Amino acid sequence: MLDNQPFIENKEASALAQAIVDTVREPLLVLDKDLRVLAASRSFYLTFKVARTDTLGRLLYALGDAQWDIPGLRLLLENIVPEHGVMDDYEVEHQFPEIGKRTMLLNARKVFYEGNSHTTILLGIEDATARRALEREMRDLLRKQEGLLREKDVLLQELEHRVGNSLQIIAAIILLKSRMVNSEETRLHLQDAHNRVMSVAAVQQYLRASGAAGPIEMATYLSKLCESLKSSMIGDYRPTTLKVTCDGGSVSAREAVSLGLIVTELILNALKHAFPDSNKKDRQIAVGFDVAGTNWRLSVADNGIGAPVGVFAQAKSGLGTSIVSALAQQLEARVDVSSSPEGTTVSVAYAIFAKVPQASSEIESFMQPLARGRV
């Protein structure tokens, strides 16, 4: 009687191997050295809509009327895998008659058997069609977004340019009118309006030139702003020294606009009210900005005659004082005024903690602390 134990063992091993192959969720083929299909996973049949009887025992390239005769697949199985024994995520695109165009990632492993020259190739097929389509959609969306952002930047630049030109025209008209009126009081009001328009134009011009999309470096910003104010405003008054001291730090574009307007109002206020003595020669105004973490402190100081006590607490105050108070409120900052016969310091401070840092030593030595404004 013949011993059929080896046959039974081989049959059981084959069944076990097929069961393991069927548990793989992605399409999987087991090929012999001649690339003939020894086994295929259930997911292979379902994904590519082929029958088991038309697959097992057939050459890979002959499957489904040669639909698997793919140049990229030939390169993988006939050249890359034999040389390296392995290949990961080799991408192939192919048009299948039943399921249409597919993008596949091929993963192959060459299996060697000990004591036997026989080899087997495991070919895993990942359908990456949906993933690649999603990636293309994302790339297209990003390109569209970039195009929209570029278009928005162009429109914003054009708008800022027109706003700047409009401010310059308005300032020129106001100045022209001020020279035509007979009333000295009206002339002063028009000149005041001209200075304020020019201050807004100076802030807008610097932010536009620096590209105000990101944080604004305060040292450069305040220096450029004060240079502009010196040429446009201080020239109308007797010689006055304007100094900027800043220990660094940056703020958002929105905060920079408000701080720039506050500085402008306080400088204008000092020019108008701190130096009534026309014979005073050493006129000084100092602008300082100190940073401590997320806290900051802006100060404008003069060496004039001093401001009235409680100028910012008065129910009725001038336009400049109202503007500074409103801008400080928008910034959630506090306004403090320190005044003496030697000068006034106005401080606008934003601080999470209760104690506000004192003015920088340079400003302290330059003049007495400044107060908030008098208009």
C-alpha positions as CSV (number, residue, x, y, z in Angstrom):
1,M,0.0,0.0,0.0
2,L,1.4,3.4,-1.0
3,D,2.0,6.0,1.7
4,N,-0.1,9.1,0.8
5,Q,1.0,11.1,3.8
6,P,3.2,13.6,1.8
7,F,0.4,14.2,-0.6
8,I,-2.0,15.0,2.3
9,E,0.6,17.3,3.9
10,N,1.2,19.1,0.6
11,K,-2.5,19.6,0.1
12,E,-2.9,20.9,3.6
13,A,0.0,23.3,3.2
14,S,-1.5,24.5,-0.1
15,A,-4.8,25.1,1.5
16,L,-3.1,27.0,4.4
17,A,-1.2,29.1,1.9
18,Q,-4.3,30.0,0.0
19,A,-6.1,30.9,3.2
20,I,-3.3,33.2,4.1
21,V,-3.3,34.8,0.7
22,D,-7.1,35.3,0.9
23,T,-6.8,37.2,4.2
24,V,-4.7,40.0,2.5
25,R,-7.0,42.9,1.9
26,E,-5.1,44.2,-1.1
27,P,-4.8,42.3,-4.4
28,L,-2.0,39.7,-4.2
29,L,-0.6,37.3,-6.7
30,V,1.8,34.3,-6.1
31,L,3.8,33.7,-9.3
32,D,6.3,31.0,-10.2
33,K,9.6,31.6,-11.8
34,D,8.0,31.7,-15.2
35,L,5.4,34.3,-14.0
36,R,2.6,31.8,-14.0
37,V,-0.1,32.4,-11.4
38,L,0.0,29.9,-8.6
39,A,-2.5,31.7,-6.3
40,A,-4.5,34.9,-6.2
41,S,-6.2,36.6,-3.3
42,R,-10.0,37.2,-3.2
43,S,-9.4,40.9,-3.3
44,F,-7.6,40.5,-6.7
45,Y,-10.6,38.8,-8.2
46,L,-13.0,41.4,-6.8
47,T,-10.9,44.5,-7.7
48,F,-10.1,43.5,-11.3
49,K,-13.3,41.6,-11.9
50,V,-11.7,38.4,-13.2
51,A,-12.7,34.8,-12.5
52,R,-10.6,32.3,-10.6
53,T,-10.8,29.8,-13.5
54,D,-9.4,32.4,-15.9
55,T,-6.5,33.2,-13.6
56,L,-4.9,30.2,-11.9
57,G,-2.2,28.4,-13.9
58,R,-2.1,31.1,-16.6
59,L,0.8,33.4,-17.4
60,L,0.4,36.8,-15.9
61,Y,0.8,38.7,-19.2
62,A,-2.0,36.6,-20.7
63,L,-4.6,37.3,-18.1
64,G,-7.8,38.9,-19.3
65,D,-6.9,39.1,-23.0
66,A,-3.4,40.3,-22.2
67,Q,-4.6,43.3,-20.1
68,W,-1.8,42.7,-17.7
69,D,0.9,42.9,-20.4
70,I,2.0,46.3,-19.0
71,P,5.5,47.7,-19.9
72,G,6.0,49.0,-16.3
73,L,5.1,45.6,-14.9
74,R,7.4,43.8,-17.3
75,L,10.2,46.1,-16.2
76,L,9.5,45.3,-12.5
77,L,9.2,41.5,-12.8
78,E,11.9,40.8,-15.5
79,N,14.6,43.2,-14.5
80,I,14.2,44.9,-11.1
81,V,13.0,42.0,-8.9
82,P,15.4,39.4,-10.3
83,E,18.4,41.8,-9.6
84,H,17.3,43.1,-6.3
85,G,14.9,40.5,-5.0
86,V,12.5,43.2,-3.8
87,M,10.6,46.3,-5.1
88,D,8.4,48.7,-3.1
89,D,5.8,51.1,-4.4
90,Y,6.6,51.0,-8.1
91,E,3.9,53.1,-9.6
92,V,2.1,52.0,-12.8
93,E,-0.9,53.5,-14.7
94,H,-3.0,51.3,-16.9
95,Q,-6.4,51.3,-18.7
96,F,-8.3,48.1,-17.9
97,P,-11.3,47.1,-20.0
98,E,-13.6,46.4,-17.1
99,I,-12.7,48.9,-14.5
100,G,-11.1,51.8,-16.4
101,K,-7.9,53.6,-15.7
102,R,-6.1,52.6,-12.6
103,T,-3.0,53.9,-10.8
104,M,-1.3,51.0,-9.0
105,L,1.6,50.7,-6.6
106,L,3.4,47.4,-7.1
107,N,5.3,45.7,-4.3
108,A,7.2,42.5,-5.1
109,R,9.2,40.0,-3.1
110,K,11.3,37.1,-4.4
111,V,10.9,34.0,-2.1
112,F,13.7,31.5,-2.0
113,Y,13.3,27.9,-0.7
114,E,16.1,26.3,1.3
115,G,17.7,23.3,-0.5
116,N,15.6,24.0,-3.6
117,S,16.3,26.1,-6.7
118,H,12.6,26.8,-7.0
119,T,11.6,30.5,-6.5
120,T,8.3,32.2,-6.0
121,I,7.4,35.9,-6.5
122,L,4.8,37.6,-4.3
123,L,3.2,40.5,-6.2
124,G,1.2,42.9,-4.1
125,I,-1.0,45.5,-5.9
126,E,-2.2,48.6,-4.2
127,D,-4.9,50.5,-6.0
128,A,-3.8,54.2,-5.5
129,T,-6.3,55.6,-8.0
130,A,-8.5,57.4,-5.5
131,R,-5.5,58.7,-3.5
132,R,-3.7,60.1,-6.6
133,A,-7.0,61.7,-7.7
134,L,-7.4,63.4,-4.3
135,E,-3.7,64.5,-4.4
136,R,-4.3,66.0,-7.9
137,E,-7.4,67.8,-6.6
138,M,-5.5,69.1,-3.6
139,R,-2.7,70.4,-5.9
140,D,-5.3,72.0,-8.2
141,L,-7.0,73.6,-5.2
142,L,-3.6,74.9,-3.9
143,R,-2.8,76.4,-7.3
144,K,-6.2,78.1,-7.4
145,Q,-5.7,79.4,-3.9
146,E,-2.3,80.7,-4.8
147,G,-3.7,82.4,-7.8
148,L,-6.5,84.0,-5.8
149,L,-3.9,85.2,-3.2
150,R,-1.8,86.7,-5.9
151,E,-4.8,88.4,-7.4
152,K,-5.8,89.6,-3.9
153,D,-2.3,91.0,-3.3
154,V,-2.4,92.9,-6.6
155,L,-5.8,94.3,-5.9
156,L,-4.7,95.3,-2.3
157,Q,-1.6,97.0,-3.6
158,E,-3.6,98.9,-6.2
159,L,-6.1,99.9,-3.4
160,E,-3.3,101.0,-1.1
161,H,-1.7,103.0,-3.9
162,R,-5.0,104.8,-4.7
163,V,-5.6,105.4,-1.0
164,G,-2.1,106.9,-0.6
165,N,-2.6,109.1,-3.7
166,S,-6.0,110.2,-2.4
167,L,-4.6,111.2,1.0
168,Q,-1.9,113.2,-0.7
169,I,-4.4,115.0,-2.9
170,I,-6.7,115.7,0.1
171,A,-3.8,117.1,2.1
172,A,-2.7,119.3,-0.8
173,I,-6.3,120.7,-1.1
174,I,-6.5,121.4,2.6
175,L,-3.2,123.1,2.6
176,L,-4.2,125.2,-0.4
177,K,-7.4,126.2,1.3
178,S,-5.6,127.2,4.4
179,R,-3.5,129.7,2.4
180,M,-6.6,131.2,0.9
181,V,-8.7,131.9,4.0
182,N,-8.5,135.2,5.9
183,S,-9.4,133.9,9.3
184,E,-6.3,133.0,11.3
185,E,-8.4,130.6,13.4
186,T,-9.7,128.8,10.3
187,R,-6.3,128.7,8.9
188,L,-4.9,126.9,12.0
189,H,-7.8,124.4,11.9
190,L,-7.1,123.7,8.2
191,Q,-3.4,123.3,8.9
192,D,-4.2,121.0,11.8
193,A,-6.4,118.9,9.4
194,H,-3.6,118.8,6.9
195,N,-1.1,117.5,9.4
196,R,-3.5,114.8,10.5
197,V,-4.1,113.6,6.9
198,M,-0.3,113.6,6.3
199,S,0.2,111.5,9.4
200,V,-2.3,108.9,8.2
201,A,-0.6,109.0,4.8
202,A,2.8,108.5,6.4
203,V,1.6,105.4,8.3
204,Q,-0.1,104.0,5.2
205,Q,2.9,104.6,3.0
206,Y,5.4,102.9,5.4
207,L,3.1,99.8,5.9
208,R,2.6,99.5,2.2
209,A,6.3,99.8,1.4
210,S,7.2,97.2,4.1
211,G,4.5,94.7,3.0
212,A,2.3,94.7,6.1
213,A,1.2,91.0,5.9
214,G,3.5,90.0,8.7
215,P,4.8,91.4,12.0
216,I,6.1,95.0,11.8
217,E,9.5,95.7,13.3
218,M,8.9,98.7,15.6
219,A,12.5,100.1,15.6
220,T,12.5,100.7,11.8
221,Y,8.8,101.6,11.7
222,L,9.0,104.3,14.3
223,S,12.3,105.7,12.8
224,K,10.8,105.9,9.3
225,L,7.5,107.3,10.6
226,C,9.2,110.0,12.7
227,E,11.4,111.0,9.7
228,S,8.3,111.5,7.7
229,L,6.6,113.5,10.5
230,K,9.7,115.6,10.9
231,S,9.7,116.6,7.3
232,S,6.0,117.2,7.0
233,M,5.1,118.7,10.4
234,I,8.0,119.9,12.4
235,G,9.1,122.1,9.6
236,D,6.0,124.3,10.2
237,Y,7.2,124.9,13.8
238,R,10.4,126.3,15.2
239,P,13.4,123.8,15.2
240,T,12.7,120.8,17.3
241,T,14.8,117.7,17.9
242,L,13.0,114.4,17.4
243,K,14.6,111.3,18.8
244,V,13.5,107.6,18.6
245,T,14.6,105.0,21.1
246,C,13.4,101.4,20.6
247,D,14.8,98.2,22.1
248,G,13.3,96.0,19.3
249,G,10.2,94.0,19.2
250,S,7.4,93.7,16.6
251,V,3.7,94.1,16.5
252,S,0.9,93.2,14.1
253,A,0.1,95.4,11.2
254,R,-3.2,96.4,12.9
255,E,-1.4,97.4,16.1
256,A,1.3,99.2,14.1
257,V,-1.4,101.4,12.4
258,S,-2.9,102.4,15.8
259,L,0.5,103.0,17.4
260,G,1.7,105.1,14.4
261,L,-1.4,107.3,14.7
262,I,-1.0,107.6,18.4
263,V,2.7,108.7,18.0
264,T,1.6,111.2,15.3
265,E,-1.1,112.7,17.5
266,L,1.2,113.0,20.6
267,I,4.0,114.6,18.5
268,L,1.6,117.1,17.0
269,N,0.1,117.8,20.4
270,A,3.6,118.5,21.8
271,L,4.5,120.7,19.0
272,K,1.3,122.8,19.4
273,H,1.2,123.1,23.2
274,A,4.5,122.2,24.9
275,F,6.5,125.1,23.6
276,P,4.5,128.4,23.8
277,D,7.7,130.3,24.4
278,S,8.9,131.1,20.9
279,N,12.4,131.9,22.2
280,K,13.0,128.4,23.6
281,K,15.9,127.0,21.6
282,D,16.4,123.4,22.9
283,R,13.1,121.9,21.9
284,Q,13.1,118.1,22.3
285,I,10.6,115.3,21.7
286,A,11.5,111.7,22.3
287,V,9.6,108.6,21.2
288,G,10.3,105.3,22.9
289,F,9.1,101.8,22.6
290,D,9.9,99.1,25.2
291,V,9.0,95.4,25.0
292,A,8.9,92.7,27.7
293,G,7.5,89.5,26.4
294,T,4.0,90.1,25.2
295,N,3.9,93.5,27.0
296,W,4.9,96.7,25.4
297,R,5.0,100.4,26.3
298,L,5.0,103.4,23.9
299,S,6.0,106.8,25.2
300,V,6.3,110.3,23.8
301,A,8.1,112.9,25.9
302,D,8.8,116.6,25.5
303,N,10.8,119.1,27.5
304,G,8.1,121.7,27.3
305,I,6.0,123.5,29.9
306,G,4.0,120.5,31.1
307,A,0.4,119.4,30.5
308,P,-2.6,120.1,32.6
309,V,-3.3,117.6,35.3
310,G,-5.9,114.9,34.3
311,V,-6.0,115.9,30.7
312,F,-7.1,112.4,29.6
313,A,-9.6,112.1,32.4
314,Q,-11.6,115.2,31.4
315,A,-15.1,114.7,30.2
316,K,-14.5,117.2,27.3
317,S,-11.2,116.9,25.7
318,G,-9.6,118.0,22.4
319,L,-9.7,116.1,19.2
320,G,-6.1,114.8,19.6
321,T,-6.7,113.6,23.1
322,S,-9.9,111.8,22.0
323,I,-8.1,110.1,19.1
324,V,-5.4,108.8,21.4
325,S,-7.9,107.6,24.0
326,A,-9.9,105.8,21.3
327,L,-6.9,104.1,19.7
328,A,-5.5,103.0,23.1
329,Q,-8.9,101.5,23.9
330,Q,-8.8,99.5,20.7
331,L,-5.4,98.2,21.7
332,E,-6.7,97.4,25.2
333,A,-3.9,99.6,26.5
334,R,-3.6,102.1,29.3
335,V,-2.7,105.8,29.0
336,D,-0.6,107.4,31.7
337,V,0.5,111.0,31.9
338,S,3.5,112.3,33.9
339,S,3.9,116.1,33.8
340,S,6.1,118.7,35.5
341,P,7.5,122.2,34.6
342,E,10.4,120.3,32.9
343,G,8.2,118.5,30.5
344,T,5.5,115.9,29.8
345,T,5.5,112.2,29.1
346,V,2.5,110.3,27.7
347,S,2.8,106.5,28.0
348,V,0.5,104.0,26.3
349,A,1.1,100.6,27.7
350,Y,-0.2,97.1,27.1
351,A,0.6,94.7,30.0
352,I,-0.9,91.5,31.2
353,F,0.6,92.1,34.6
354,A,-0.4,95.1,36.7
355,K,2.9,96.9,36.9
356,V,3.9,98.8,33.8
357,P,7.6,99.0,32.9
358,Q,9.2,102.3,33.4
359,A,10.5,104.4,30.5
360,S,13.9,103.4,29.1
361,S,17.0,104.9,30.7
362,E,17.9,106.7,27.5
363,I,14.6,108.5,27.3
364,E,14.7,109.2,31.1
365,S,18.1,110.8,30.6
366,F,17.0,112.6,27.4
367,M,14.1,114.3,29.2
368,Q,11.5,114.0,31.8
369,P,8.8,111.3,31.3
370,L,6.1,112.4,28.8
371,A,2.4,112.8,29.2
372,R,-0.6,111.8,27.0
373,G,-1.6,114.8,25.0
374,R,-3.1,118.1,24.8
375,V,-5.2,119.2,21.9
